[in-house]
């Protein structure tokens, strides 16, 4: 357990909805998916309020094994939330790790629609490739 009371990023995910790896500057989102939009927004609100978080941190969403996709309206509402919190996401990269064609298509739609927010999205099949991408050219 880290000094902040959270499990290390490479360890098991705990019941809190995120883990911030301060060294890597990456937020790993945890929990069931699809979550209710309000729950997802509350999780990001907690991330932004966490003293370890700073704009420019990357995000890692591991969505392997997801078979039920959220409704299309979820994407549009989530993008509105991201737009409203643009200042907290400046310079961020967001990596999705997926293993199904349906989730690939869903993350592609998110990437296209949310591109206006200024987040760089990446989609990956392997978690190691996502970690590699997240650490490339990250300002320190």
Number of C-alpha atoms within 10 A of each C-alpha: 8 9 7 9 7 18 19 17 18 9 9 9 17 14 11 13 18 23 21 23 20 14 7 15 22 24 22 20 21 18 16 10 16 16 13 12 16 11 12 18 16 13 17 19 12 15 20 16 12 11 8 14 19 18 14 19 26 28 23 22 20 22 22 15 12 15 14 10 13 14 10 11 10 16 19 14 14 17 19 14 16 20 16 11 15 17 13 18 21 16 16 22 21 22 25 23 24 23 16 15 10 14 20 18 12 17 22 16 14 18 22 10 13 20 13 13 19 16 19 17 20 18 19 18 16 14 18 11 14 21 18 9 18 24 15 8 7 15 9 8
